[in-house]
Amino acid sequence: MGYVVWAQRKISRDVSYQVTGTARPLQISYVPENDPYQRKAVEDGRLPWSMSFHTETMTAKAGVAVTLAQEETGTATCTLRVDGKVVATETSNPNSRMVLCFEPD
């Protein structure tokens, strides 16, 4: 009887999160470089906000989520870059209090 060993492939990449706009977010949550299966958060963030890092993660996807206060009238735009290329950008709208940017499949 044989055994199959699955090799885990490292992915080396540069990740950049950026959040801009006129809103004042309640929270900015993001996938950190050192533990891609956890989320970190910035409470009561101020815009513009950004974070960049180089990572050697396994296969986790990068992502950032912005939550706005219920009474917030401004907008927030998140942008996610991987190796300098924009892979996701989204802007909040009056009907949504959250904006998400995650790497596509």
N, C-alpha and C positions, 0 to 999 in steps of 0.2 A: 504494500500500500504506500503510495507516495504522498508527499505533502507539498502544498503550494505556498510559496512565500511571496507575499505582495511587497514589492519595493515601493517605498515612499519617495516621491520625487520632490526635491527642494526647488522652490521657485524664488529666484533672486529678482527683486524689483524695487523701484522707488515709488512711494505712494504719497500723494498730497491731497489733503482735505482742505476745502475753503468754504466758508459761509459768509455771505455778504447780504446787505439789504438794509431796510429801514426799521425792521422789527427789533424788539429786544426779546431774545429767546429765553424761555424758562429753562431749557436744557438742550445741550448739544451732546449726543451720544456717538461714540465711534469705536471701531474695531482697532485696538492698539497693535503696535508692531511686535510686542514681546509675547502676547498670548492671544492668538487670533480667535479663540473660542470664548473669550470674555468680552464684555463691553465696558468702556470707561465713559464717564460723563463729566461735563462741565456744567455746573449749576449756575443759573442766572447769568448766562454768557453775554458778552457784549460783542457787537459786530463792528468791523470785520473780525473774523476769527479764522485761524489757519493752523495746520500742523502738517509737517512733512517728515518722512523717515525712509530709510532703506531697510528692507526686511529680507530675511531668508526663511520665510514661513513655509509650511508644507503646502497645503492647497487651499487655505482659507481665503475667502473673498473679503476685500476691503469694503468699508461702508461707513456712512455718516447719516445720522437722523437728527432733525431739528424739531423740537416741540415748542410751539408758541403759546402764550397765555390766551385764555378764552377771550379777553377783552382787547387783545392786540389788533391794531388796524394796519400795521405795517406788513411788509413782505420780507421773506428770507429766501435766498437762493443758495443751494449747496452745489458744489462742483467737486468731482472726484477725478483725479488724474493718476494714471499708472504709467510709469516710465515716460512722463511728459505728455502723454496723450489723454485728452478728456474722454473718459469712458462713461460718465454720467453727469447730468446737470438737471436740476429741477427747481422750480420756484413755487412757493406757497401761493394759495389763492384764498379769497374770503370764506370759502366753504370748508376749508381744511386747516387744521391747526398743526399739521405735521408735514414735513417735507423730507423725502428720503433719497439718498444717492447710494446705490450699491453696484458693484461690478456685475455686468451681465453674465449669463451662463456661457 
